[in-house]
Amino acid sequence: MPLHPMLDTMLQQMAKAGGPDIAEMTPTQARVWFRELQAAGATDTEIPVARVVNRTVANQIPVRLYYPSEAAGLPLLLFFHGGGWVIGDLDSHDRECRQIANGAHCVVMAVDYRLAPEHRYPAALDDCYAATRWAVDHAAELGVDPDRVAVGGDSAGGNLTACVAIRAAQEEGPKLVFQLLIYPVTSAAFDQPSHTENAEGYMLSSAGIRWFWDHYTPDHADRSHAYAAPLVANDLTGVPPAHVITAEFDPLRDEGEAYGQKLEAAGIAVTQVRYDGMIHGFFGMFEVLPPAADAVTEACAHLRAAFNS
């Protein structure tokens, strides 16, 4: 399927404007670029939810909680933002979290984990896992149901989602009911066909992915661990069911789908959807891009089913 016309126009405009690939930036420059990119695509209307709470949890990890209503005992989704473990924050994914809270009728806790290269692997995973454990242990304080807790995220956040799920299973941690994997990073091998097919020109470049990995795991030995690259996991026993979203024109497409297949081979209930004509990052464009709106709606439906709500 060809690239969606709206995305084609957007990418052509970006190419005409010029500027370096993220792989040619410093982390500081990349963070400024990403904030500017987010601001350029933002709408003026805030997506309303019943309540938003900013606080810290566990070892002073900043989080933001989105409550779709004041009902007691709602299910909880821990959300880990994307950005290659280097960029992104609570604000960059605020609208997605609001939309999911309303659509899945669950509390969403977005986790502002530490970023590389200042805090390299496994800092981001440690924060996400600690926040997940804390949330389950303090469910009554949060007003959520400890038996209906899921994890989810996009890109590097999808990586952290998969790794938290594996770690929880292996370390007898929280009993998670679901994992939402939105074009997740699952491998540092860079050997899937999509890395070549979609290497340049589709927002996220293959060179950019290597740049992110180099900041997160400069010690290449770390990349052989399932807590960094879940596709190398030998044992997926006990991980929760998953919904895997991929995009046709994304370098990460094939590794995301390979991980879904690996989960399925391990006997885990999995649904996978490849969104044709889409690029990496499309999920966050749900307010202007119909296939993205469909992806968010479908993700929320899977969450509601997992939560039995």
PETA-V710377 format. One record per backbone hydrogen bond with DSSP energy under -0.5 kcal/mol. NH is the residue of the N-H (numbers start at 1). CO is the residue of the C=O. If there is no record, write none. Layout:
<<NH CO> <NH CO>>
This chain:
<<4 277> <8 4> <9 5> <10 6> <11 7> <12 8> <13 9> <14 10> <15 11> <16 12> <17 13> <18 14> <24 21> <25 22> <30 26> <31 27> <32 28> <33 29> <34 30> <35 31> <36 32> <37 33> <38 34> <39 35> <40 36> <41 37> <42 38> <42 39> <46 44> <48 46> <50 67> <51 67> <53 65> <55 63> <57 61> <60 58> <61 57> <62 60> <63 55> <64 110> <65 53> <66 108> <67 51> <67 65> <68 66> <73 143> <74 143> <76 148> <77 107> <78 150> <79 77> <79 109> <80 152> <81 79> <81 111> <86 83> <87 83> <93 89> <94 91> <97 93> <98 94> <99 95> <100 96> <101 97> <102 98> <103 99> <104 100> <105 101> <106 101> <107 75> <108 66> <109 77> <109 107> <110 64> <110 108> <111 79> <112 62> <112 110> <113 111> <116 85> <119 115> <121 216> <123 120> <126 122> <127 123> <128 124> <129 125> <130 126> <131 127> <132 128> <133 129> <134 130> <135 131> <136 132> <137 133> <138 134> <139 136> <142 138> <143 139> <144 139> <145 74> <146 144> <148 145> <150 76> <151 178> <152 78> <153 180> <154 80> <155 182> <157 154> <159 155> <160 156> <161 157> <162 158> <163 159> <164 160> <165 161> <166 162> <167 163> <168 164> <169 165> <170 166> <171 167> <172 169> <173 168> <176 174> <177 149> <178 149> <179 241> <180 151> <181 179> <181 243> <182 153> <182 180> <183 181> <183 245> <185 155> <186 184> <195 192> <196 192> <196 193> <197 193> <198 194> <199 196> <204 202> <205 203> <206 199> <209 205> <210 206> <211 207> <212 208> <213 209> <214 210> <215 211> <216 212> <217 213> <220 218> <222 219> <223 220> <224 221> <225 222> <228 225> <229 225> <231 186> <232 229> <233 230> <239 236> <242 269> <243 179> <244 271> <245 181> <245 243> <246 273> <248 275> <249 278> <250 247> <253 250> <256 252> <257 253> <258 254> <259 255> <260 256> <261 257> <262 258> <263 259> <264 260> <265 261> <266 262> <267 264> <268 263> <271 242> <273 244> <275 246> <275 273> <276 274> <278 275> <280 202> <280 249> <282 279> <284 281> <285 282> <286 283> <288 285> <289 285> <290 288> <292 289> <293 289> <294 290> <295 291> <296 292> <297 293> <298 294> <299 295> <300 296> <301 297> <302 298> <303 299> <304 300> <305 301> <306 302> <307 303> <308 304> <308 305> <309 304>>
